[in-house]
Amino acid sequence: MLDVPHGAYTVAALAAPPEMKSGGRCHWYRLEVTVPARKVSDVCWSATWGLPVEIKAVDANRTTATVQFSVDAVEVFQPPDDLFAFQNDKFVIIDARSPDDLSD
């Protein structure tokens, strides 16, 4: 939902105070892309998670913003200890070398 700008753009902090969203605390910034086409978005950025937790599309008058994207939840991925464990019993080991081949 937040395109990487490929032309001219500006990012400015908004005067709005930080907010608590479902993805955590975030600060509001305005991203204004001017090239190749004008597009304005207000982004509530979480420095903790390094991602936008809410993005609002701003109209041409810069007065009305509609929610375009929001994060429902963010959490740390806790993989199980055996996630990458090799399960030898799941494979058939085939040695296709000749019996007199001494290389490994």
C-alpha positions as CSV (number, residue, x, y, z in Angstrom):
1,M,0.0,0.0,0.0
2,L,3.0,2.3,0.5
3,D,4.7,2.6,-2.8
4,V,8.5,3.3,-2.9
5,P,8.7,6.7,-4.6
6,H,10.5,6.6,-7.9
7,G,10.4,10.3,-8.6
8,A,10.4,13.6,-6.6
9,Y,8.9,13.3,-3.1
10,T,9.0,14.9,0.3
11,V,8.4,13.4,3.8
12,A,7.5,15.7,6.6
13,A,6.6,15.0,10.2
14,L,3.0,16.1,11.1
15,A,2.2,18.1,14.2
16,A,-0.2,15.3,15.3
17,P,0.9,13.6,18.6
18,P,2.0,10.0,18.6
19,E,-0.9,7.5,18.6
20,M,-1.3,4.0,20.0
21,K,-2.6,1.7,17.2
22,S,-3.1,-2.1,17.3
23,G,0.4,-2.4,15.9
24,G,1.8,-0.2,18.6
25,R,2.9,3.4,19.1
26,C,3.4,5.4,15.9
27,H,4.2,8.9,14.7
28,W,2.5,10.6,11.8
29,Y,4.3,11.7,8.6
30,R,3.1,13.1,5.3
31,L,4.5,11.5,2.2
32,E,4.0,13.7,-0.9
33,V,5.0,12.3,-4.2
34,T,5.1,14.9,-7.0
35,V,6.6,13.0,-9.9
36,P,5.4,11.1,-11.9
37,A,2.0,11.9,-10.5
38,R,0.9,13.8,-7.4
39,K,-0.1,11.5,-4.5
40,V,-0.3,12.4,-0.8
41,S,-0.4,9.9,2.0
42,D,-0.3,10.3,5.8
43,V,1.6,7.5,7.4
44,C,1.6,6.5,11.0
45,W,5.1,4.9,11.3
46,S,6.2,2.6,14.1
47,A,9.9,3.0,14.8
48,T,9.7,0.0,17.0
49,W,8.6,-2.4,14.3
50,G,10.0,-0.4,11.3
51,L,6.7,-0.4,9.4
52,P,3.6,1.7,8.8
53,V,0.8,0.7,11.1
54,E,-1.7,3.0,9.3
55,I,-1.8,4.8,5.9
56,K,-4.4,7.3,4.9
57,A,-4.9,8.6,1.4
58,V,-5.2,12.4,1.4
59,D,-7.5,14.2,-1.1
60,A,-6.4,16.9,-3.5
61,N,-7.4,19.7,-1.0
62,R,-5.3,17.9,1.7
63,T,-8.2,18.1,4.1
64,T,-9.8,14.7,4.0
65,A,-8.0,11.4,4.6
66,T,-9.4,8.0,4.2
67,V,-7.8,4.9,5.8
68,Q,-6.2,2.9,3.0
69,F,-4.3,0.4,5.2
70,S,-4.0,-0.6,8.8
71,V,-2.3,-3.3,10.8
72,D,-4.5,-5.5,13.0
73,A,-1.6,-7.0,15.0
74,V,2.1,-7.2,15.1
75,E,4.1,-9.8,17.1
76,V,7.6,-11.3,17.3
77,F,7.9,-14.6,15.4
78,Q,8.9,-17.4,17.8
79,P,9.9,-20.4,15.7
80,P,9.9,-23.8,17.4
81,D,13.4,-25.2,18.2
82,D,12.9,-28.0,15.7
83,L,11.9,-25.8,12.8
84,F,15.0,-26.6,10.7
85,A,15.8,-29.9,12.3
86,F,16.9,-32.6,9.8
87,Q,14.5,-35.6,10.1
88,N,16.6,-38.5,8.9
89,D,13.7,-40.9,9.0
90,K,11.9,-38.9,6.3
91,F,14.6,-39.6,3.6
92,V,15.9,-42.6,1.8
93,I,19.7,-42.4,1.6
94,I,21.1,-43.8,-1.7
95,D,24.8,-44.2,-2.3
96,A,25.2,-44.5,-6.1
97,R,29.0,-44.6,-6.0
98,S,30.8,-47.7,-7.1
99,P,32.1,-49.8,-4.2
100,D,35.7,-49.0,-5.0
101,D,35.1,-45.2,-5.0
102,L,37.0,-43.7,-2.0
103,S,35.9,-40.1,-2.4
104,D,33.3,-38.5,-0.3
